[in-house]
Amino acid sequence: MSKARVFDLFLFFASVAIAFGARHAIVLDHTYLKALILYWAFSSIYYQLRIVTRSGNSNIDYAISYTSSFGVFAGPMGTLLFEVLYRFTVFFYKKKTKTADPGEFLDTFYNIGSFTIGGSGGYYLYTLLHPYAAHMPLGYWLLFLLVVCVTTLLSASFLTLTFALSGDITTRKEAMDLLLHNRNLLDFSKVTLTNALLLRLLQMEKWEMLIALFLLNYVVSISFYSKSQSAQHKFERDKFEQMAYRDFLTGTFNRAHMDKMMKELNHSNECIGIVVADIDRFKKINDTYNHAVGDRVIIHFANTLKSHMQEEDILFRSGGEEFTMFLRHKSFEDCHAQIQGILDTIAGHSVTAEYEDQRINVVYSASFGLYYYKAEVGQRTSMEKGYVYADQLLLESKKLGRNRLSYKNELEA
C-alpha cells in the first residue's frame, strides 16, 4: 500500500479515535436526527454544484461544505456520523453514474477522516473561544470566521500532504498553489455567514427558517453555477475557435481564417493591400540542414512580419513558407513603405538555430507581391482574385531575382 493510502487511512482512524475519545458525546435525539437528515439531504443536493479540478492523477473536488456549522453543533461524534452518511452517499452515487475514480473507496475514507478532523478542530476552537467572543462586538461572527478559516485550511493541508505523498505534487510552489487554490477572504466570508446563520437556527431549532436558508443558498449557488458554466462554455468555444483558426507553429492565423476574412472583407468598402510573401529558396534550407532549422526560419519570418503589423492589419500563414497580409485603412504608399521596412529588417538579421550539437546562424531573404485595391460591392475584383493577383506579383519578384517587392496599385489613374 502506498504512503498516500496509509496516510488516508490514518486520517480516518484518527477521526474515529477523536470522535470516541471526545468528552462531548452527541445525544441521538430528535433534534440531532432532524439536523442530520437536513444537512445530509441538502449537502447531497449541493454536490451537483461542485467544482472539480485535476492535479496529477487525482481529481480535487471543491463541493459546498457545511461541516463548520454542523461540527460546532454536533461535536466530533456527530460530525463523524454525518460525514460517514454523506460521503458514502456520494460514493454510491459515483458508482451508479460510473464517475468513480479507481481508488474511490479509499478516497471516501480519506474524506470522512479529513472533514471530521476539520470539523472537530472547529468545534474545540469554538468551544474554547466562545466565552471570550460573547463579550466582543461582532464576536460571534468573527469567531466563526476564524473557525471556517481553520477548518478549511486544515482540510486543505491534509489534501496537500496526501498529494505530496502520492507524487501528484513535487515542488513547494505546487503545494502552495493547491493549499491556497480558490480560497480568498470573500469565499471565507460567504461560507462564514452561511454556516454561522445555520448554527444559530440549529441552536434555536427554527427548522422552517433553516430549510429556507438552505433553499436560498441553493438558489443563489445554482445561479452562480449556471453563470460559471456559461462563461466556461464560452471560453471553451472561443478557445476551440482560436485553435481552429490558428497555425500551430507560428501562432498566426491559418488559411481557413484567411478564407473567412476574405468573405467578410469583400464588401467592406475599404482600401486593402493584399500582400503575399514567401521565403526564398526555402527548400535549400531544409535540404542543407533539416526541418527543425527550417521551422526556426519560418518562425523568425513570421515574428518579423508580426513586428511590422499595425493594429488593423491581419497576418495569415497561407502555405508552408508562404504568408499573406491584409494591410487595411492605409494608402498605397504606406503599404509599400511597410513591406520595404520588412525587407530591410530581414536583410539585417539572421536566424540562430541548433544543428548537429552546435548553434548556427542562417541568413535568408524573402520575396513579396503587393496588390492594392478597393473592396466594394459591385467591384469586379474580389478579395479572392486580389489574392491571386498578389501571388502572381510574388512570382514576378522571384523571376526578377528574389529578395524584392513587386506591386500593382489598382487605384492608380
Backbone torsions as a table, in degrees:
resi	resn	phi	psi	omega
1	MET	NA	137.8	-176.2
2	SER	-70.8	162.6	178.7
3	LYS	-61.0	-38.2	-179.0
4	ALA	-62.9	-41.6	-179.8
5	ARG	-69.5	-36.4	176.2
6	VAL	-62.0	-41.9	178.6
7	PHE	-64.7	-41.1	178.2
8	ASP	-58.5	-46.3	-179.7
9	LEU	-69.0	-33.9	176.7
10	PHE	-60.9	-42.3	178.2
11	LEU	-60.4	-43.3	-178.8
12	PHE	-62.2	-49.8	-177.7
13	PHE	-68.4	-30.9	175.9
14	ALA	-65.9	-39.4	178.6
15	SER	-66.4	-37.4	177.2
16	VAL	-64.8	-42.5	179.5
17	ALA	-63.2	-41.6	179.1
18	ILE	-64.2	-42.0	-178.0
19	ALA	-63.9	-46.6	-177.0
20	PHE	-79.2	-20.3	-179.9
21	GLY	-93.1	-3.0	-176.8
22	ALA	-73.3	144.9	177.2
23	ARG	-68.0	-37.4	-177.8
24	HIS	-85.1	108.1	177.1
25	ALA	-102.7	126.9	-177.9
26	ILE	-68.1	139.1	175.9
27	VAL	-91.1	123.0	-177.3
28	LEU	-78.7	65.5	-179.8
29	ASP	-98.1	-175.0	-177.7
30	HIS	-63.0	-36.1	-179.4
31	THR	-62.0	-47.8	-179.9
32	TYR	-64.6	-43.6	-177.5
33	LEU	-64.2	-39.5	176.0
34	LYS	-62.0	-45.8	179.6
35	ALA	-62.7	-42.0	180.0
36	LEU	-61.0	-46.7	-178.6
37	ILE	-64.6	-43.0	179.7
38	LEU	-63.2	-49.0	-179.0
39	TYR	-64.3	-40.9	179.1
40	TRP	-64.3	-45.2	-177.5
41	ALA	-63.6	-50.1	-176.6
42	PHE	-73.1	-34.3	175.9
43	SER	-63.9	-38.3	178.2
44	SER	-66.4	-39.4	177.1
45	ILE	-66.3	-44.7	-178.0
46	TYR	-66.9	-18.3	179.1
47	TYR	-57.1	-28.5	179.9
48	GLN	-67.2	-19.3	-177.2
49	LEU	-98.8	15.0	-177.0
50	ARG	-69.5	159.0	174.5
51	ILE	-111.6	125.8	-177.3
52	VAL	-116.4	127.8	172.7
53	THR	-122.0	170.6	-175.7
54	ARG	-122.1	137.0	174.5
55	SER	-131.7	114.5	-177.2
56	GLY	61.8	-124.6	-179.4
57	ASN	-96.4	6.9	-173.2
58	SER	-120.8	150.9	175.1
59	ASN	-94.9	138.7	175.0
60	ILE	-106.8	123.8	-173.7
61	ASP	-107.5	110.4	178.7
62	TYR	-97.9	69.0	179.2
63	ALA	-80.0	161.0	177.4
64	ILE	-69.2	130.3	-175.7
65	SER	-120.5	135.1	176.1
66	TYR	-121.3	26.1	-178.4
67	THR	-64.4	-32.5	-176.3
68	SER	-60.1	-50.7	-178.3
69	SER	-70.6	-40.8	-178.9
70	PHE	-69.5	-35.6	179.0
71	GLY	-63.2	-44.1	178.9
72	VAL	-65.7	-37.8	-178.6
73	PHE	-71.3	-44.3	-168.9
74	ALA	-101.6	-14.8	-178.0
75	GLY	76.6	179.0	-175.9
76	PRO	-57.5	-46.1	-178.0
77	MET	-66.6	-44.7	179.1
78	GLY	-63.6	-36.2	177.9
79	THR	-66.8	-42.0	178.7
80	LEU	-59.1	-46.3	-179.8
81	LEU	-62.5	-41.4	178.4
82	PHE	-63.8	-46.4	-177.3
83	GLU	-65.2	-38.5	177.5
84	VAL	-61.7	-46.6	-179.5
85	LEU	-63.4	-48.3	-175.9
86	TYR	-69.6	-46.2	-175.5
87	ARG	-67.4	-34.8	177.3
88	PHE	-76.3	-25.9	171.6
89	THR	-62.0	-44.7	177.6
90	VAL	-63.4	-41.2	-179.3
91	PHE	-60.3	-48.0	-178.6
92	PHE	-69.6	-32.4	175.7
93	TYR	-63.3	-44.3	179.5
94	LYS	-65.2	-38.3	177.7
95	LYS	-63.8	-42.3	-178.6
96	LYS	-66.4	-39.6	-178.0
97	THR	-89.9	3.4	178.5
98	LYS	58.4	37.8	177.2
99	THR	-111.7	7.3	-177.6
100	ALA	-74.1	140.9	173.2
101	ASP	-73.8	162.9	179.4
102	PRO	-57.1	-35.3	-179.1
103	GLY	-101.9	30.1	-173.4
104	GLU	-61.6	-34.6	-177.1
105	PHE	-63.8	-48.0	178.5
106	LEU	-70.8	-30.8	174.8
107	ASP	-60.5	-34.6	178.9
108	THR	-62.8	-41.6	178.2
109	PHE	-67.6	-35.1	175.4
110	TYR	-62.0	-46.4	-178.9
111	ASN	-62.0	-42.1	178.3
112	ILE	-59.9	-50.2	-178.0
113	GLY	-63.9	-46.6	-177.0
114	SER	-62.0	-49.5	-176.5
115	PHE	-74.4	-30.5	176.5
116	THR	-67.6	-43.6	177.8
117	ILE	-64.7	-40.7	177.4
118	GLY	-62.4	-46.7	177.9
119	GLY	-63.7	-37.7	178.4
120	SER	-66.7	-39.7	176.8
121	GLY	-61.5	-41.7	176.6
122	GLY	-62.3	-39.3	179.8
123	TYR	-62.5	-48.5	-178.0
124	TYR	-68.3	-36.1	178.1
125	LEU	-65.3	-43.4	179.2
126	TYR	-64.0	-45.0	-179.0
127	THR	-62.9	-38.8	-177.8
128	LEU	-69.7	-42.1	-171.2
129	LEU	-98.3	-12.8	-175.8
130	HIS	-59.1	-40.7	178.5
131	PRO	-58.7	-34.0	179.5
132	TYR	-79.2	-40.3	-177.9
133	ALA	-67.4	-27.5	-177.3
134	ALA	-63.3	-22.6	-177.8
135	HIS	-99.0	6.6	-177.9
136	MET	-107.4	146.8	172.2
137	PRO	-61.8	130.3	-178.2
138	LEU	58.6	21.3	-176.0
139	GLY	-59.9	-41.0	-179.3
140	TYR	-60.0	-44.8	-176.3
141	TRP	-71.4	-39.1	177.8
142	LEU	-66.8	-38.0	177.7
143	LEU	-64.2	-40.5	-178.7
144	PHE	-70.2	-32.3	174.2
145	LEU	-61.2	-42.1	177.2
146	LEU	-63.3	-42.2	179.3
147	VAL	-60.3	-45.8	-179.1
148	VAL	-64.1	-43.0	179.5
149	CYS	-61.0	-46.8	-178.4
150	VAL	-66.0	-45.6	-180.0
151	THR	-60.1	-46.4	-178.0
152	THR	-66.2	-47.0	-177.9
153	LEU	-68.6	-30.9	176.7
154	LEU	-65.8	-46.4	177.4
155	SER	-63.2	-40.3	178.9
156	ALA	-64.6	-35.5	178.4
157	SER	-66.0	-41.1	176.4
158	PHE	-61.0	-43.5	-179.4
159	LEU	-62.8	-43.6	179.8
160	THR	-62.8	-41.2	-178.8
161	LEU	-66.9	-42.5	-179.2
162	THR	-69.0	-32.4	175.9
163	PHE	-69.7	-35.6	177.4
164	ALA	-66.4	-40.7	179.3
165	LEU	-68.1	-31.0	-179.5
166	SER	-84.6	-9.1	179.4
167	GLY	86.6	4.8	179.3
168	ASP	-72.6	-24.4	169.9
169	ILE	-127.1	141.3	-173.3
170	THR	-127.1	-10.6	-177.9
171	THR	-122.0	161.7	178.6
172	ARG	-64.7	-36.2	179.9
173	LYS	-63.4	-43.2	177.8
174	GLU	-62.3	-38.6	179.3
175	ALA	-64.4	-44.2	-180.0
176	MET	-66.9	-38.4	178.0
177	ASP	-61.7	-42.2	179.5
178	LEU	-69.2	-39.3	-177.5
179	LEU	-64.8	-37.3	-174.8
180	LEU	-103.7	3.3	-174.6
181	HIS	-62.0	130.4	176.2
182	ASN	59.8	26.6	-178.9
183	ARG	-126.2	120.1	175.9
184	ASN	-146.0	176.7	-175.1
185	LEU	-62.4	-35.2	179.2
186	LEU	-63.5	-43.2	178.5
187	ASP	-65.1	-43.5	177.9
188	PHE	-60.8	-41.0	-179.1
189	SER	-64.6	-41.5	179.4
190	LYS	-62.4	-47.3	179.4
191	VAL	-65.3	-37.8	179.9
192	THR	-62.5	-50.4	-178.5
193	LEU	-59.8	-44.2	-178.6
194	THR	-64.0	-50.4	-176.9
195	ASN	-69.2	-35.8	179.1
196	ALA	-65.9	-41.6	176.4
197	LEU	-65.2	-42.1	178.9
198	LEU	-60.0	-43.0	180.0
199	LEU	-63.4	-43.1	178.1
200	ARG	-57.9	-46.4	-178.6
201	LEU	-67.5	-34.9	176.0
202	LEU	-63.7	-45.9	-177.9
203	GLN	-64.0	-31.2	179.1
204	MET	-91.6	-3.9	-178.6
205	GLU	56.4	42.9	176.5
206	LYS	-91.1	80.5	-169.8
207	TRP	-68.9	-39.0	180.0
208	GLU	-65.0	-42.1	178.7
209	MET	-68.0	-33.7	177.6
210	LEU	-63.2	-46.5	178.0
211	ILE	-63.4	-40.9	179.6
212	ALA	-62.0	-40.0	179.2
213	LEU	-66.8	-41.4	175.8
214	PHE	-59.9	-45.8	-179.1
215	LEU	-64.5	-42.3	178.3
216	LEU	-60.9	-44.2	179.1
217	ASN	-62.4	-38.2	179.3
218	TYR	-66.1	-45.0	-179.5
219	VAL	-61.7	-45.9	179.0
220	VAL	-63.4	-43.7	-178.1
221	SER	-63.8	-42.8	-177.8
222	ILE	-70.1	-29.8	175.8
223	SER	-65.1	-48.5	178.3
224	PHE	-65.4	-36.6	179.8
225	TYR	-64.0	-42.7	179.7
226	SER	-63.2	-43.3	178.4
227	LYS	-65.4	-38.4	178.1
228	SER	-63.6	-42.3	179.1
229	GLN	-65.1	-41.0	178.9
230	SER	-62.3	-43.2	178.9
231	ALA	-64.7	-39.3	179.5
232	GLN	-66.2	-42.1	179.0
233	HIS	-64.2	-40.4	177.8
234	LYS	-63.6	-42.5	177.7
235	PHE	-60.1	-43.2	-179.3
236	GLU	-66.9	-39.2	177.1
237	ARG	-64.2	-43.9	179.5
238	ASP	-64.0	-39.7	179.7
239	LYS	-65.8	-41.8	179.0
240	PHE	-63.7	-42.7	179.6
241	GLU	-65.0	-39.4	178.5
242	GLN	-62.5	-42.7	178.5
243	MET	-65.3	-37.5	-178.4
244	ALA	-68.2	-27.6	-176.2
245	TYR	-108.1	9.5	-179.0
246	ARG	-113.9	143.4	173.2
247	ASP	-80.6	128.8	-173.4
248	PHE	-64.8	-40.2	-173.7
249	LEU	-72.4	-46.9	-171.1
250	THR	-104.0	-15.7	-177.2
251	GLY	79.0	0.0	177.1
252	THR	-81.4	169.6	174.6
253	PHE	-66.0	153.1	-178.7
254	ASN	-102.6	-175.3	-175.6
255	ARG	-64.5	-34.2	179.2
256	ALA	-61.3	-43.2	178.9
257	HIS	-70.2	-32.3	177.3
258	MET	-62.6	-44.9	177.7
259	ASP	-61.3	-39.7	179.0
260	LYS	-64.5	-44.8	-178.9
261	MET	-68.4	-32.9	178.2
262	MET	-63.2	-39.8	177.4
263	LYS	-65.1	-38.7	-179.2
264	GLU	-70.4	-35.4	-175.6
265	LEU	-86.3	-9.4	-176.2
266	ASN	-56.7	-34.2	-177.3
267	HIS	-118.4	32.7	-176.4
268	SER	-81.1	-13.7	179.0
269	ASN	58.4	39.5	178.6
270	GLU	-128.9	157.6	176.5
271	CYS	-81.9	129.6	-174.4
272	ILE	-131.4	135.0	170.9
273	GLY	-100.8	111.7	178.2
274	ILE	-92.4	119.8	-176.6
275	VAL	-119.1	128.5	172.4
276	VAL	-112.8	126.1	-176.0
277	ALA	-123.5	147.8	-175.5
278	ASP	-147.9	137.3	177.5
279	ILE	-73.3	128.9	-178.5
280	ASP	-71.9	137.7	175.7
281	ARG	48.2	46.0	-177.5
282	PHE	-67.3	-35.2	179.6
283	LYS	-60.2	-36.0	179.6
284	LYS	-65.4	-35.8	177.4
285	ILE	-63.7	-44.7	178.6
286	ASN	-63.9	-42.3	-178.0
287	ASP	-70.2	-35.8	-179.1
288	THR	-72.6	-39.9	-178.2
289	TYR	-112.1	-105.2	175.8
290	ASN	-161.6	-180.0	-176.2
291	HIS	-70.2	-27.0	177.7
292	ALA	-64.5	-42.2	176.4
293	VAL	-66.2	-41.0	177.6
294	GLY	-58.8	-40.1	177.9
295	ASP	-64.1	-38.4	178.1
296	ARG	-62.3	-37.6	178.7
297	VAL	-67.0	-42.5	178.7
298	ILE	-61.6	-44.4	-179.6
299	ILE	-63.2	-42.8	178.9
300	HIS	-61.9	-43.2	179.2
301	PHE	-62.5	-45.3	179.6
302	ALA	-61.7	-42.3	179.6
303	ASN	-66.0	-35.6	176.7
304	THR	-64.7	-44.0	177.6
305	LEU	-61.4	-44.5	179.7
306	LYS	-58.8	-40.8	-175.7
307	SER	-65.4	-20.4	179.9
308	HIS	-101.6	-1.6	-179.7
309	MET	-77.9	144.5	175.5
310	GLN	-101.0	175.3	-166.6
311	GLU	-53.7	-44.9	-174.4
312	GLU	-94.1	-3.4	177.8
313	ASP	-71.7	154.3	-178.8
314	ILE	-130.1	133.7	-178.7
315	LEU	-116.1	135.7	179.6
316	PHE	-130.5	146.6	165.3
317	ARG	-93.4	102.9	-173.1
318	SER	-93.1	-6.1	177.7
319	GLY	-162.8	-167.4	-178.6
320	GLY	-55.0	-68.4	177.3
321	GLU	-111.1	16.7	-178.0
322	GLU	-104.1	136.7	177.6
323	PHE	-127.6	148.3	178.3
324	THR	-123.4	139.3	178.5
325	MET	-123.9	138.9	169.7
326	PHE	-107.8	107.5	179.6
327	LEU	-94.1	117.9	-168.3
328	ARG	-114.9	150.4	172.4
329	HIS	55.6	46.0	175.5
330	LYS	-148.4	161.3	-179.5
331	SER	-75.8	166.6	177.5
332	PHE	-60.3	-40.0	-179.2
333	GLU	-62.7	-38.0	177.7
334	ASP	-66.2	-41.2	177.7
335	CYS	-62.0	-45.5	-179.7
336	HIS	-60.6	-45.6	-179.3
337	ALA	-64.9	-35.3	179.9
338	GLN	-64.4	-44.3	-180.0
339	ILE	-69.3	-38.3	178.1
340	GLN	-62.5	-36.3	176.7
341	GLY	-63.6	-37.5	177.4
342	ILE	-65.0	-44.7	179.0
343	LEU	-59.1	-42.2	179.9
344	ASP	-65.2	-39.0	179.8
345	THR	-65.1	-45.1	-179.9
346	ILE	-62.5	-39.5	-178.5
347	ALA	-65.4	-25.7	-177.0
348	GLY	-96.4	3.9	-177.2
349	HIS	-134.5	160.1	173.6
350	SER	-129.8	168.2	-178.4
351	VAL	-103.4	127.4	175.4
352	THR	-91.5	129.4	-177.5
353	ALA	-145.6	161.5	175.7
354	GLU	-92.4	129.1	178.0
355	TYR	-147.9	117.9	179.2
356	GLU	51.6	54.0	174.8
357	ASP	64.8	21.4	175.6
358	GLN	-142.9	157.8	178.9
359	ARG	-92.1	131.1	-179.0
360	ILE	-124.1	158.7	174.5
361	ASN	-112.9	122.2	-177.9
362	VAL	-107.6	122.6	176.1
363	VAL	-96.4	135.6	179.2
364	TYR	-143.5	169.4	175.2
365	SER	-134.2	173.6	-179.5
366	ALA	-145.0	154.5	177.9
367	SER	-116.7	152.1	-174.3
368	PHE	-135.2	147.6	170.5
369	GLY	-127.5	128.6	-177.0
370	LEU	-121.3	121.5	174.6
371	TYR	-117.4	122.7	-174.6
372	TYR	-115.9	126.9	-179.7
373	TYR	-158.2	179.7	178.1
374	LYS	-111.1	123.3	179.8
375	ALA	-87.2	115.1	-179.6
376	GLU	-151.8	160.4	-179.6
377	VAL	-62.7	134.9	178.9
378	GLY	86.5	-6.8	179.2
379	GLN	-69.8	136.3	-178.5
380	ARG	-65.6	-34.0	-178.4
381	THR	-92.9	123.4	176.2
382	SER	-95.7	171.7	175.7
383	MET	-60.5	-38.0	179.5
384	GLU	-62.1	-43.8	178.2
385	LYS	-69.1	-37.6	177.8
386	GLY	-59.7	-38.6	177.1
387	TYR	-63.6	-40.9	178.5
388	VAL	-63.2	-42.0	179.0
389	TYR	-63.8	-41.4	179.2
390	ALA	-65.4	-35.6	178.3
391	ASP	-67.4	-37.9	176.5
392	GLN	-65.4	-37.5	177.4
393	LEU	-67.1	-33.4	174.3
394	LEU	-61.7	-45.4	178.8
395	LEU	-61.3	-35.1	177.9
396	GLU	-63.8	-40.6	176.6
397	SER	-61.1	-39.6	178.3
398	LYS	-62.4	-44.5	-178.0
399	LYS	-66.4	-30.2	-177.9
400	LEU	-82.3	1.0	175.6
401	GLY	120.3	2.6	176.9
402	ARG	69.7	175.9	177.3
403	ASN	57.0	45.8	-178.2
404	ARG	-157.1	175.0	178.5
405	LEU	-118.7	127.6	170.1
406	SER	-109.9	144.2	-171.5
407	TYR	-148.2	162.7	172.6
408	LYS	-147.2	131.5	177.2
409	ASN	-105.9	103.7	-177.5
410	GLU	-65.5	-22.9	-177.1
411	LEU	-89.5	-4.0	-179.9
412	GLU	-69.4	129.6	-177.1
413	ALA	-67.8	NA	NA
